């Protein structure tokens, strides 16, 4: 049994009973003695991939050859760390090039248990930029740009390096895996564009079979398969009903309408499948959805929580809390014409239906790039610890340095900076 030092015990006791809005400074010993949950993968400021626990002590470098010369020249850097569902494997991408031109890309899978790294895809013309593990953790699906740049390619690579398959093409491209790993639902293209809009199932047996969904989608990005595999969230539009978020069964047959919206929508299931959160967009924007947040209990259809000006959210693994982000543009005295994006992190307790502001911060550009597509990233990555007690955020300090911070979901401890870094995600387990 570990000895609990008085300063740590005092911090833990205070954190359990502090008044609303009061935060306890973290003891330097707390990161060493608190119960650890999962692992955090992050991209360091040097462009390498690291893995650490939530203490941030002694991060393990997974790559060591990144090079980002200030004056141009040959570069190597790593990005898109994405955990397998069992937390034993980490996929990531290397980019190589000269000056402003990328000349090659390689997709790797690192095995945490035996500390081996396997190359599973490489190309000098197709560059992966989004990764999503299959539910059985045996394959990594990913998007690449095509050689001509007119379309995106959905591909699948075996995690052991045994093979690559091209599954589909389209632009833009979003998809959701069925929990059984045999089927995915894809949404690709946009209305009145070079790539026709399409909503369909891809059945991935020996041959790839596509079955269209008989519905006209309203403006949205990523469909979402329910955790138990029985239902799917998507949108549809019709002259009679307008734009709706709807539930369909696993075959694509309509079950019921969940909500109506005017402009666009984004949504995600709670991990237990009992709640759905969605954002109803207020106005068209180039990417993502900005507007009113709603949280609905499916069993009763009760829309029991609303908030405005929400851009993205992430469910806690236990479905008790919903972390959501409100964006603001803030100008400084030094750059009044060049405002910076600032995010407010709010935390909703779904049992009490109460929300509180946890943290205000300036995100890194890498984290900012995730938020417009949170409805897709919500299915492939998480910023939550597996025990639902903490989140990992990628921020920029007042001095302009990018960093990685662990934030207590309770809001009763000050955020703890664990490293300098550009983007971080927690393992699912």
N, C-alpha and C positions, 0 to 999 in steps of 0.2 A: 504494500500500500504506500502511495506517495505521500510525503509530508506536505501539508497545506500551510504555506507561509501566512503569517497574520495579515500582511498587506493584501494578498490575494483573497483571503477569506473575507476581509472587510469589503473589498470591491465586489465580490459575488453577493454578499449580503445586501449591500447598498443597491446593487443593480436589481435585486428582486423586489425592492420596496420603495424606490425613489418616486417622488411626485411626478405627475405628468409634465413633460417638457424639460425635466432636469436630466443631465447626462453626467455619468461618473467617469472621470479620467481613467484610462486603462492602466493597470499595474504592469510594469515591465515583465513581471513573472507570469502574468495570466496567459500569454501565448504559449508558454512552455507547459503549463499544467492543465489547461482546459481540454476537455474531451475533443479529439480531432474527428473530423467527418469528411471523408473523401479527400480528393486532391485538387489542386488548382493548377491549370496549365496557362502559361502566359508568354507573350512575345516581349522579350526584353528590349530596352532601348538600343542595344547593340544588334538587334535583328535576329537573335537566336531564340529558340524555344526552351522554356524552363518548366519544371514541375516542382511544386512545393506543397506542403500542408498549410493550413490556415495560419500557422505561426509565422510563416515567411522565413523561418530560419533555414539556412543551408539549402537554397534551391538547387535542384539537380539540373545541369545543362543537358538537354537532349541533343542539341546541335552546338557546334563550337566554331564553325568556319564562316559565319556571316561577316560580310564586309560591306560597309556603306560609306565610301569615300566622300568627303565633303566637296571636293572639287571635281566630281565626275569620275569617269573611269569605270572599270569593271566592278559590278556589285553582286552580292549574294545576300538575300535575306529570306526569312521564313515567316509564314503567316497562316491564318485560318486553323488554329488548333481546335480539334473536334473530338470529343470523347466518345468511345463506344458506350453502349447502354450499361454494360457490366463494369465499366470503369477500368478495365484491364488493358485497353489499347487506346492510343492517341494517334489520330490522323492529322497530317499537316502538309503544307505545300512549300517548296522552295522556289524562289524566282531568281533567275540569273540574267544578266544583261550588261549593257554598256551605256553610260550616260543616262538618257531618258528612255532607252529602248530595251524592252525585255526580249531576250532571245531564246529562253528555254524555261520549262517548268517541270518539276518532279513532285509527285504525290507519294508520301511516305506513310507507313504505319509503324508506330513504336509500341512494342510490347513491354508494359511496365514490369511484369513479373520477372521475365528473363533478360530485360534490358537489351533487347535486340531491335533493330530498325530495318524495315524491309521496303524497298522501292516497289510500288505497285503500278505506277503510271508515269510516263515521261513523254514530253512532246516539245518540238521547237515551233509549233504553229498553234497549238491549242493550250490555253492557259486556265487551269482550274481556279474558281473563285468562290465556290460555295460547296461545302461537304455535308453529307447526311448519311449516317450509318443505317444499314438495314436492321430490322428488329432482332434478327438472330446474331448480329455482330460479325457476320461472315463476309459482308461486302460493304464497300463505301460507294454510295452514289454521289455524283458530283456534276456540276455544270462547268462547261468550258466554252470559251468563245470559239467560233468557227474561224477558219483561215481567212475568209472574206469579211467576217465581222457582222454579217447580216442576220445571223441566227445564233442561238445557243444550242449546245449539244448536251443532252442528258446521258451520262455514261455510268457504268457500274464496274468497279474493280474489286477482285477478290482480295481480302485482307492478307491472305498468305502469299499474294503475288502470282497466283496461278492463271489469271486471265482477265480480259477486259471486254465488256459488251457495250455497244451503242444501243440505247433504249428508245430515244425519241429526240426530236428537235422542235424548236419554236422560240419565240421571243416576244415578251418576257416569258419566263417559265417558272412554275411553282408546282409542288407536289407534296402529297402526304402518303406515308406508308400505312397500309393496313397492319394491325398488330401481328397477324400471322406471317407477314413477310412475303406473301405470294402475290399480292396485288398492291398497286398504288393508284391514287386518283390524281390526275394532272390537270392543271389549268394553264393554258398557254395562249399567246397571241392577245391582241386587243382589237376592239371593233374598229373598222375602217382603216386597218393598217396592212402592211405588206404581208404579215403573218396573220391569217384568219384566227379569230378567237375560237378556242376549243376546250371543252370540258369532257374528259373521258377517263375510263379505267384502262390501266395497263396490267394485263395478267401475265406474270413472269414465270411461266413454266418452261418447258423445253423450247417452245417458241413464244415470241411476244405477241399477244393478241390484244387488240384495242377494241373497246366497246364504248361507244359514245353515250353520254348522259343526255337524255331527251329533255333539255331545259336550256333556256337562254339566260346566261349569267348576267347579273347586274355588276356594277363596278366593285371589284374586290381583287385580292391577290391570291392568298394561299387557302385552299380547302383544308379541312382538318378532320381526320378520322378520330372517332371516339376511342378512349382507352380500352374499352372492351370489344371494339371491332364491330359493334352492331349498327352504328349510325355515323353519318358524316354531316359536317357543317359546310354549307356553301351558300351562294346567293342565287336568286333568280329575279327576272323582271317580266312584267306582263302589262298590257294596257289596263287590265281590270284591277290588279293588285299593286302595281307599281314595283318598287325595289324592296326585296325582302331577304332577310337572313332566314334560311330554312334548314330543317332537319330532313335528311333522306336516309333510307335504310342502306345496308351494305351493297345493295344492287342498284342504288340510285333512284329508287321510287320515293316519291314525296310522302312525308309523314305529317309535318305541320310547320307553320310559320312561327319563327321565334321573335322577330322584330322587323319593323319597316324602317327605311332610311331614305334620304334624299340624294346624297352625293356619292359616297362610297362607304365601305365598311371593312373592318378587320376584327378577327375573333380568335378565341382559343378556349379549349376545354380545360377545366380543372383536372388534375391527375386522377381524382376518384370518379370522374365522369358525371358528377352530380350538379355542377355549376358551369355556366358559360359566361365569359366576359367578352364584351364587344365594344368597339368604338364606332360611333356614327359620325362620319366626316362632315365638317361644316362647309368646306369649300374645296374645289379641286386643287391638288398640289402635285408636283412632278413625281413624287414617290411617297408612299405611306398614307396614313390616315390620321388626321388631326381633328378632334372634336369631343363629343360627350361620351364618357365611359359609362357602361351599364353592366351590372352583374345580375344574372338571372338564375334562379333555382328551377331546374328542369321539371322536377316532380310537381311543383305547384304553379309554374310559369310566372312566379313573382319576380318582378324587376325591383330588387330590394336595395340597390345602391346606384347612385349616379354622381358623377363629377364632370367638370368641363375642362377643356383645353388639355386633353390627354393625347399623348403621341405614341406610347408603347406601354406594355405591361408584361410581367412574367409571374406565373403561378408558383407558389411554394410547393415542394413535393408532397406535403401533407394536406394540401388544398385549404388550409386554414387562412392563409394570407395571400394577398395579391399586391405585389410591388408594381407601382405604375409611375410614369414619368410625365411631368409637365414641362414643356420647353419655353424658354424666354430668350429674347435677344437683349444683351446688355452692352452698352457702349461705355468705353473708358475715357478718361480725360486725355489719355495719350492717343487714342484712336477713335474719335467720336463718330467718324464716318464708316468705321469697320467694326460693327458690333459682334460680340462673341456669343455663341450658344451656351446658355446656362440651363441646367436641368434641376428640377425639384423632384426628389424621390419621395413618394408618398407610400404609406403602407395601410392597406385595408385589412381589417380583421373581419372575416366573413361571418363569424358567429355573432359578434356584437353590431356589425354593420357600421363600425366607426373607423375613421381614417385619420392618420396623423402624418405630418411632414417630418421626415427623418433626416434629410441631408440635402443641401444645395451645393452643386458642384459644376465645374466646367468639364465636359467629357473630352476624352481624346478623340481625334478624328476617326480612329478605327472603331471606337464604340459608337460614335455618331453615325457611322455608315451602317451599323447593324439595325438601329432603331426603326428606320422607315420600313424595314422588312421583318420586324419582330414576329409577325404572324407565321413566317416561314422559319426563322431562327428559333422560335419557341419550340419547334418540334425536333430540332437537331442539337441545340446547345442549351445550357442553363447558367444563370448567374447565381443560383441558389445552392447552398450547401445541402447535402443529402438529408441532414437532420432538420432542415427548415429553420435553423437558428440564425444563419448569417447569409449575407450576399457579398459578392465580389464585384467591385466597380472599378472602371478605368477612367481616371480623372487627370486634369491638368492643374498643377498647383498655382498659387498666386505668382510664383517666380517663373512660371512657364514650363516646369518640368513634368513630364508624364509619369503617372504612378498608378499602382494597384493598391486598393484599399479593401479591407474586410469591414463590413458594416453590420452591426447587430440588428436583426429584424425587430427586436423589442424597442429600439431607439433609446435604450437606457445606458448605452456605453458610447463613448466617443469613437468615431471611425478609426481604424488602425491601419496605417500604411505598412504594407509588407514588402514592397519592392518598387523600384522604378520599372516602368513597363508601359506597353502600348495598348494591349487588349488581353483580357483574361476570362476564362470560363471555368466553372467548377465541374468536377466529374459527377455523373448521375448517382454513383454509389461510392 
